[in-house]
């Protein structure tokens, strides 16, 4: 059996590129939460749908996609228009929504948080890119975006669904969301719409699959999947592609869920 953690730099780089080619492809989309923003043509709709889909992206992917589809259906399949214009009466049916610990009140509060950001910046994309230009780093964006999102009145319960980098969280779902809209290549998976943020600035969306694969390949030594682990594994991946380290998210995640090392 191959001891992957003992591969040379070049051998590991070749393996990562092979896995990247295997998983970074359009047929990856259908079963993944990124299929939700892909179901819209307009960028503003994609940004809202993507933010909500990434927010509930933990656990079984099939259940995530199903629940995220229900979200946009409850928004009349017009995410941006609903976010900006829904009345109190329009928001009331959202209270029936449940996905694991994300409930209907959280859903309604998230719509109002998104409305606040879009009203202030023009769109989610403008908010994230503007904050990056102001803060100078993704770490700064993660902190500032959360701060501004919760400037509006909300139930404190919903705060747990937008991870806090200040508390050392891995911020997996926001990092995944940023990957969707910042990364660009010719594979047709990520959108590459936010051109004012360099791909080199992104951090790996660290979860149980990417973490386990990272440790097995010697890319990660830290046991906890926290922000320090995100920094460690992303730094390791930058040695293989400094301009686009997060492209290996596909390699690590896909290989992890398919049991590549077993």
N, C-alpha and C positions, 0 to 999 in steps of 0.2 A: 504493500500500500504506500502511496506517495505521502511523504511528510511535507505537507504544503507550507508549514511554517518555516521549513528549512530551505525553501527555494531561494536561488540567488535573485538579486535585483532584476536582472534581465529575464529570468524565468518567470518570476512573479508578474512582471510587466506584460509578458506575452500571454500569460493566463488571464490577466485582467482584460486585455484587449479581446481575447477570444470570447470571454463571457459577455463583454460589452456588445460585441457583434451579435451574440446569440439573443440577448434580451432587449437591446435598444432597437426595437422594430415596431412597425405599425400594428402588427397582430397582438402586441402586448396591451394595446389600448383598451380593448373591449372589456376585459375582466378587471381593469384597474380603475380607481376613482377618477383618474384623468379623463376617462370617457365622458364624464359629466360636462366639463367645460367644452370638450370636443363636440358635444351635441349642439353647440351654438356657433353661429357665424360671426356675430358682432363681438368685438373685444370687450366692451363693457359688460355684456352678458356673461362672457367667458370668465371674466375676473370675479364677478359676484358668485357665479355658480362654482367656480374653482375654490374660492375662499370657503364657502359653506361645505363643499364636498371634502376638502382637506381638514376642516374642523372636526368632522366626525370620523376621520380615517384612522380608526384603531379597531383591531379585532379582525374578524372574517371579511375578506375583500368582497365576497359576493353580497353579504349583508350590508356592507358599506355602500356599495353601488346602488343596491335596491333602495336603501334609506335616502341616499342623496337624490335619486331620481324622484322620490316622493317629495322631497323638499322643493325642487324646482317646479313640480306639478302643482304644489300648493301655492306657488307664486305665479300661477297662470302661465308657466313656461316663458315668462318674460322677467328674468331676475333683476335686471337693472331698473326697469320701469317700476316694478313692484317695490323694490327697495326705496326708490326715491318718492313714490307717490301713494303708497298704500295708506289708507285711512285706518283709524283705530278699529273700525268695523272689519276692514280687510285683514287686519292682523289677528283678530280674535280666533278665526279657525286654526291658526297656527298652534294654538294652545293644546290641540289634540295630538300634536306630533311628539313622538318619542323615539330616540335611538340610544339604547343603553342608558347612560346617565345624562345625556343631552335631551332635555325635555322641551315642551312647547313654549314655556316662558323664556327659556334660554334662546330658542329660535327667534322669538319676537324681539328680545333684547339685542340679539346679533343683527337683526335687520336694522334696528335703530342705530346701533354702533356703526354699521356700514353706511347708513344714510348720513350720519355725522361726518365720517371721513370723506365721502364723496361730495358732500356739500362744501366742505372746507377746501378740498384739493381738486375736485372735478371728477375724479375716478379713483379706484383703488390703485391702479397702476401709477397714476400721477402721485398718489400719496406715498407709495413705497419708493418710487424713484426720487421724489423730492426729499424724502427723509434720508435716503442714502446720500444724496448730494449735501444735505445739511450735516448729517452725523459722520459721514466718511467711512462707515463700516456696516456690515450686516448686523454685527452685535448691537450697534447703536440703533439700527432700524428696528430690530426685534423689541428693544426696550421702549423706543419712542412710539412705535405703532400701537403697542399694547396700552400705553399711557393715553394716547389720543383716542383710541377706540372706546375706552371706558370713561371718557369725559362726560358723556351723557348719563342721565339717571338710568340705573339698571339694578336688577336683583343680584346681590353678590354671588349667588350660586353659579351664575354664568361665567364668572371670572376664571374658574378652573379649566375652562375649555379654550383658553388662550394662554398658552404657557408663558411663564415668567423667566426670562433669562437672568433677571436679578436674583432669583432664587436658585439658580444653577440648573434649570431644566434644559433638556436637550433641544426643546423647541422643534421636534421632529416634523410636526404637521405644517408649521409655517415655513420651515426650510424646504419641505417638499413643494409647498405652494410657490415659493420663490423660484425653485428649480424649474417648475412647469413654465413659468413666464419669462425667465431670464435666459435659460439655456437655448441655444440654437444650433442646429446641424441639419443634415439633409435626410434625417431618419423619419420625420413626420410625427414624433411623439410629443416633444416639448414645443412650446409656441414661439419662443424667442422674441416676444413682443416688447419687453422692457429693455431697450437698447442702452439706456443710460446707466445700467448696472453691469459691470464686467462679470463674465462667467467665473473668472478667477477669484472673485470675492465670495462666492457661494460656499455654504457649508453642507456637509453630507446630512441628509435626513436619517438620523440614527434611530433604528428600532431593533427589536430582538433579532431579526434576520440579518440585517447588515452588521449588527454588533457581533453576533456569533460567527459570521463569516470573516469579519475583520480580525477577530481573535485567532481563528483557525489559520488564517493566512499570515499572521504575525504583523498585521497592520495596527493592532490595538492591544494594549496590555491592561488598560484600566478595566476593572470589573463592572463598575456602574455605568449605565447608559445615561450619563449626564452631560452637561455642557463641556466639561473638561475632556470627556471621551470624544465628543464631537470635534473639539479642537485637535486632539491627538490623531484621530483617524483621517481627518481632512488634511492635516499636515503630511501624513504618510502618503496619501493619494496624490498630493501635489508633486511628489517626487516622480510620479509617472506621467502626469499631465498638469503642469502648473497653470496653464491657461484654462483648463476645463476639468478640474478634479472631480466634480460631482457627476460627471458622465458615468463614473463607476458605480453610482447608486444602482443602476440597472443590473450590473454584473453581480454585486453583492446581494441585493435583494432577490433577484431571480434565482440565483444559485442557492440561496438560503431556503427559499420556500420549496424548491424542488429537491432538496436534500442532496446537493451536489457532492458533499464530502462523505456521504454514507457509503 
